[in-house]
Amino acid sequence: MGPLNNAKNTHMAASVAGAIVAIVALTASAAAQQMQAATFIVVNNLFSTPAYVASENGFWAKYGLNVTVKLTNSGRAVTQAVQAGDAQFGHAALSTTIASARASGNMLTGVMAYYNAADFIAKAGGRAIIGRRDRGIDASNPKSMEGKKIAHLTGSTNEFYLREWFRKNKLDITKSQLVSVPVENMPITIVQGQVDAIAPWEPYTAQAIRELGANAVVVSRGEAGLISDIIGVVVNEDWAKKNYDLIEKFATGIAEATLFVRKNPKESAEIATRFLDGLNVADATEGLKWLDWDPRVSVCTIDGLVRTGNDLLAQKLLKKDTPFVPKDFYDDTVFKRVVDKHPEFFADLPALPKSLAECKGQLAN
């Protein structure tokens, strides 16, 4: 083959290669344009594990979403971000956080649960009260908590859990000194003896117990019958009605991630450590054991949500002109779509109670 033919072939090969690069670039550009961007703001705890899993495993990307997961340290910060439009999706307690938000005029609603024990009216698997033995706290003697200095997070579900525990045990919480402390700081706060007890969430409960060692007193952990404790995706109520298709894609990714967490708790804990700075894998693995991951909202769930919200009104912890009703807490439009299109994400879950009488974790009247 002469020099002319070699030149022609080289030019042809370069042209083909250039065309391939151009096609790949155009395809990538088109794919990027088709991906919808969204922001999910979550609290820095294990309740957010499905968000970490969905992001890490590319579950949202499969459904055409480019989701940015942002961490904050309280449900209040989440509701403020969603209200301001800084995030389309928020992670929050469907009971206490939504009740607080709506009572203040921030009209949030839940669209997809993930941390939930759907056969319970009230179960708080991820909440706890941990004390120091050397401060006279005795798990078998609830009254030993009266008069103690207790770290809690003001306005959080953990505060409501603490108050309900005191109420259930007929104790006067006003005799104790409550100090507001970021939950991630609670382990070091109690280990250093700055407080007598803490009311944390996981994995900081597991961390505090590990670091206190024999001095740890588990006053209450994952207790049922105190408060309804369901965490899921919250959005602005009016925005939801205009964006059900986008929410469906987002909720589908969350549903798949929740299934993954149920099936792979240790791997999920390892994923969580890549999002939560300084998280110990052993603490995360232990903490996840206490959490239930059933996205279904049952008759038990709805009753717990409404009763918890109205109980906050009755105790004058919140102010609202009218009682809470089910639609304040949850819009099941998207959930029904996800169940219909992806029954495999829920196939491993047991049958749900059909009546309130069959529900566990009954709330006291």
N, C-alpha and C positions, 0 to 999 in steps of 0.2 A: 504494500500500500504506500503511495507516494505522499510527500509532504502536504499536498493540497487536500487529499482525502483525510489525513490526520487532523488538519486544521478544522475541516468541516465537522468531523466527528466530535472534536473537542468543543467546538462552538455549540453543536447540537446538545451535547451532554450538559454543558453549562446552562443552556436555555431551559432544558428539562428540569435540572436541579433548581434553577431560579423559579420556575413555575410551581414546583412542589412547595418550595419555601413560601411563595406568595399564597398558595392555597391553604397551607397550614396556618399562616398568619391570619388570613381572612376568616378561616374556620374558628380559630381561637378568639378572634375579635368578635365574631358573631355570637359565640358561646358566652363571652363575657357580657355582651349587650343583653342577652336573654336572661342572665342571672339577675334576680331581684335582690337588692341590698336591704338588709334589715338589721336592727340593733336590738339585742336582748340584754337587759340589765338585770343582774342576779345578785343575791346576797352571798357573801363569801363563806359558805358552809356546805355541808354534805347534802343538804336538801336540793342543792343545785346540780347534783351529779348528772342527771340526764342531759343538762345543757352542755356540760363538759364532754360527755360521751358523744352527743350528736355532733358537736363541733370537731372533736378529734377523729371520729370515724367517718366523717363526710356524709352523715345521714341527711342533713339539710341540702347539701350540694346536689344530692341525687334528685331532689325535687325542685331544683332550679333556684335555690336561695343561697346568697352569700351573707351569712349571719355573723355579725360581730358580737361576741360575748363580752360584756363589761361587768366588772365586779364592784360592789359597794358593800357597806357594812350594816345596813338596816333596811327593813321593809319600807320605812318612811322615805328613805332616799330613793327607793325604787318607784314609789307612787308619785313622788315629785317629778322624777325624770320622765315618766310616762305622761303625766299631766302637762309638762312643759313641751312635750314633743321631742325630747332628746332621745327617746327610745320608743319604738312601736310596741315592743313586748316587754313585760316585766314579770319577775318571779316574786310571788307574794303568797301569804297565807290567805286562802279564800274566805276564811272566817273573820279573824280579828283585823287583818290589814284592810280588807275590803270594807268591813263595817266602819272602821275608823276613817277611811278615805271618803266613803259616801256620806258619812255624818258631817264631814267638813266641806262637802260640795264637790269633791273630786269623784266623778261618776265612773269608777272602774268596775269591771265585771270579769269573772273568770271564764275562760274559753277552753281550757284543757288542764285537768289535774294530772299530777304524776306522783307526788308523795301523798299517799292516802291508804287508809285501811278501810276499804269500802263496805266491810261487814260490821263496822263499828259506828255508833252515833258519835262517840267521843273517844279518841285515842291520840295521845301525844307521844309517839314513839321516840321522837328525837329531842324531847325536852327533859330537863332534870333539875334536881336541887341537890347539891353536893356540899357537905360541911366538913369541918375539921374536928377530929375526935378530941384533940387537946383543948378545944374551946367548950367542951361539955356537951357537944351535940351527939344525940343518941337516936338512931333510926327507929328504935322501938318505943321512944318517948317523944312524940311530936311536939309536946310543950317545950322541949329543950330548945326549939327554934325561936321561941319568943324572946325578945330583947336582944337578939343577935344583930350584928352588922352584916348585911347581905348585899352582894353585888348583883344587879339586874340591869337590863337595858330598858329604859323608860319607853313606854308605848309599844313594846314588842309583844309577840305572842308569849315569850318566856315570862314577861311580867304578869300577864293574865294567868298563866299556868301557876306561877308562884302564889298569886292572890287566891286562886281557886283552891289550891292545896291548903292554904291557911283557913279558908272558909269551910272546906270539907271537914277539917280537923277541929273546927270551932275555936280557932285561935285568933287573937287580936294582932293583926299585922302592924297596927300603928305603934305597938310597943317595940317593934324592931326598927333598926335604922337602915333604910334602903338607899343605896348609892348607885348611880347609873355608871356603868363601865362597858366599853366596847366588848362584845362577847369574846373576840380573839385575845383580849387581854385578861380575861377572867382566870385562866390557869395560873399565870404568874402572880396575879393579885392574891389568890388564896394561898398559893405555895409560900409566898413571902409573908403571909400572915396579916396582910392589910385589911382583910375581911374575915369573918367567921364562916361564911357560906357564900355560894354562888348559885345563880340560876342560868346555866348555859344551855347551848344546843350542841349537837354533834358537829364536828369531831372533838370539840373543846371539852365536852364531858369526859370522853375517853382519855384525853390528854391530862386533865386535872386528876382523874382517878389514878392514872399511871404515875404521875409525878408526886402525888401525895403519898402513895404507897399505903402503908398500914395506918396512916393518919387520916385516910379518906373515909368519910361516912356517906353512903348513898342514901339520902333521905327519901328521894323519890326519883325514879327514872322510867320514862316511857309509860307513864301511868294512864290508865283508861278511866273514863267517867269524869274527867275534870273539864276539858275543853275540846271542842272540835278542832282538829289540827290537820287541815288539808292544804297542801301547797301546789300551786300550778301557775299556768300562764294567765296573766291579767292584761287587759287592754282597755282603752277608752271605749265606753259603751257606744257612743255615736260613731266612732271610727270603725268599730267592729262591723256595724251594719253595712258599711260601704266596702269592706275588705275581706269578706268571708273566704274568697278564693285564696288570697295570700295567707290568711290565718290557717286555712286547711293544709297548705304545704308545710307551714311551720309546725302545726300540731302533729302532722304525720311523722315528721322527723323526731319530734319529742316522744311520740308513742313507740316508735322503733327503738329509740334510745332507752326508754323505760323497760322494754322487754330485755334489752341487752343487760341492763343493770340487774334485773331479776336473775338472769341466767349466768352472769359473769361478775359476781360481787367483788372478787379480789382484783380482777383486771380493771373494773370500774374504779375501785379505790386507788389503784396506781395512776389511772388517768386523772383523777381528782387532785393528786399531789402535784401534777404539772400545772394546775391552775391556782391552787391555794399555796401561797408561799410558806415554807417551813413546815408543811403538813407531814407528819410521820405516817408512813404507810400502815404500820400496825394500828395506830389510832384510827385511821380512816377505815381500815378493814373491820375493826371492832365496832366503830360507830355505825357503819352500814348495816350491821346485824340487827340494829334496833329500828330500822326504817322499813316501812311498807311501801311498795311501788305498784299500786293498783290504780290506773287512771280512770276507772269507771266511777261515775257518780250515782249512788244508789239512793233508795228511800232513807237509808240510815244517814248517808252523807248530807242530804238536803235538810233533814230534821236537825242534825247537829249544827249545820251552818246557821240556820235561822234561829235556833234556840240560843246559840252562843252569842250571836249578834244582839238579840233582844235582852239577853242577860246582862250584857254590857250597858245597855240602856237602863235596865232596872237598877243596876248598881250605881248609875249616874257617872260611869266612867266615860260614856259618850252621850251626846245630846242630839236628838233627832225628833222631828214633829210626829212622825208616823212610825209604826213598827216595821221591822225588816220583813221582807217576803222572799221566797225562793229566787225570783228573777233578779233580785238585787245582787246575788252572789254568783250566778252561773247562767251562761247562755250555752245550751247544748247543741246548737246548730252544727258547728264544726265537728264536734265529737261524734255525732250520728253519722256524718259523712265518712269519717275515718274508720269507724267500726264497720260500716257497710263495704268499704273498699279494701280494708286490710284486717279481716277477722283474725289473721294469723298472729297479729300483735297481741291478741287477748286470749288466744286459745288455751293457754296454760293456766289461766285463772279459774278459781272455783266458782260455782254458782252463787249468786247473791241472794240475800234475804228478800222475801217478797212483801214482808210486812214489818212494821216497827217493832212488833213484839219479838221478832226473830233476831233483831239487831243486838249486837254486844255493845258494851261500854255505855250503858244507859246513864244519862245525866240525872242528877238529883233534882227534884222539883224545887 
